[in-house]
Amino acid sequence: MSQGTFTLAGMAGLIKREDVDAVRERARIEDIIGAHVTLKPAGVGSLKGLCPFHDERTPSFNVRPATGRYKCFGCGEGGDVITFVEKIDGLSFAEAVEHLAAMVGVELRYEDSRTGALQAGQGQRGPDAGTRQRLFAANAAAADFYAAQLLTGEAALARKMLFDRSFDRADAERFGVGYAPNVDKGWDNLARYLQGKGFTQAELKAAGLVLDGKRPGSMYDRFRGRLIWPIRDTTGAVVGFGARRLYDDDQGPKYLNTPETPLYKKAKVLYGIDLAKKAIAATKRVVVVEGYTDVMAAHLSGIESAVATCGTAFGAEHARTVERFFHGDRSARLTFTFDGDSAGQAAAVHAYEVVRDLPLVLQAALVPGGMDPCDLRMA
């Protein structure tokens, strides 16, 4: 590694050291940590709070803004602002640098490891930081749109489906559940709404929110007449959506997800990881269920470390995502709680084969009678 660069795993090149230093300097550690921990003055140049990495009642977590460092004198965790984001959000060093850079407006430069040529913004996440932020913003606006639509008269069937599964309005708001307007009300409701917010057709297509229409230059919403769940990454940013069929004349699949995009990688995303990460880190346990309502049911029943894959089998990338929150604890538990039918048992066996070599305690919990976790909560 040359003196002026860092090697970031998964990148085509090297990130300039001075850019990483700029991220550390601009990302105020007290602001970043303060979004997760309530900090109070604790002497000259020091702040103190309850450690987010282990359970404690007496604050032993210290932050020193002048040095840009934090240290917990209870569990020993410590580091700088990049280290904190790595650990709290389960990100790699590269991902943490890119995430912070986007927050504080640092344009990262990457050096091609073969030619030495510099290029701005082309990191391991694909497009430049500005483009990624636009896609995140489009998804966030879409999530707000869908959530608002759940309260309309047209969404009565969607609300009934939630009610029939023992979820109320507060539950829907907690998980951001929404509704995509039906085809009878127009093919491009979301598209028109987001274009009114200043998003371009190219951005909406890149985010996987719309499809090309038959007429040149036209487009229509990917999700129509469906119950919608926003899918977020570990930082809480919306990367895509899951949509459940509601109407008999809908010829599409029962569940339809966002396609592969610069933000949404189905082999990596886990529904509920943004809500579960704190419990996973605190309890050193993750419970993998099959569906969106199963995650909701588990969290509402006190199992707040539950997550689900999104339209694909649990794989190695999913395992790496949750393993980061265990911080090397070999006693951490990974529990698969799939449906009790034959398909659920087969899914549990497949998932076990994927993770059998990980240094974790592996478990499978199957509910008799073919019930899923949501059925079990209702029972």
Buried (B, 14 or more C-beta within 10 A) or exposed (E): EEEEBBEBEEBBBBBBBEBBEBBBEBBEBBEBBBEBBEBEEBEEEBBBBBBBBBEBEEBBBBBBBEEBBBBBEBBEBBBBBBBBBBBBBBBBBBBBBBBBBBBBEBEBBBBBBEEEEEBEBBBBBBBBBEBBBBBBBBBBBBBBBBBEBBEEEBBEEBBEBBEEBBBEEEBBEBBBBBBBBBBEEBBBBBBEBBBEEEBEBEBBBBBBBBBEEEEEEBBBBBBBBBBBBBBBBBBEBBBBBBBBBBEEEBEEEEBBBBEEBBBBBBBBBBBBBBBBBBBBBBBBBBBBBBBBBBBBBBBBEEBBBBBBBBBEEBBEBBBBBBBBBBBEBEEBBBBBBBBBBEEBBEBBEBBBEBBEEBEBBEBBEBBEEEBBBBBBBEE
